[in-house]
Amino acid sequence: MSETSATSTTLDRATIEQFITDALVELGVDEGDVLPGAALDDLEIDSLDMVELAQSVKRDLGVPVRTKDFDGIETVGQILELCCEKAGVE
């Protein structure tokens, strides 16, 4: 029996956005607070959370991000833009 792996799914902006939302919720953020303009400080996302997020984006989505790529990121929208850019998604 064959299973469809996550890597066989074509990445698009909606898939990346949903992944980021789910990852932030797992880090303790209320889903309703995950908005593009939301400041990570206001969501209580710290540098360790950002490391975990970067690792999961790379591992689970296959997007070639590095932890240092997240330096200076201040909003949810900036995370999304970075991940889309690294994935080659408009």
URVEN-V250322 format. One record per run of one state. SS is the DSSP state (alpha for helix, beta for strand, coil for the rest). FROM is the first residue (numbers start at 1). TO is the last residue. If there is no record, write none. Layout:
ss/from/to
SS/FROM/TO
SS/FROM/TO
This chain:
ss/from/to
coil/1/5
alpha/6/8
coil/9/12
alpha/13/26
coil/27/30
alpha/31/33
coil/34/38
beta/39/39
coil/40/46
alpha/47/61
coil/62/66
alpha/67/70
coil/71/74
beta/75/75
alpha/76/87
coil/88/90
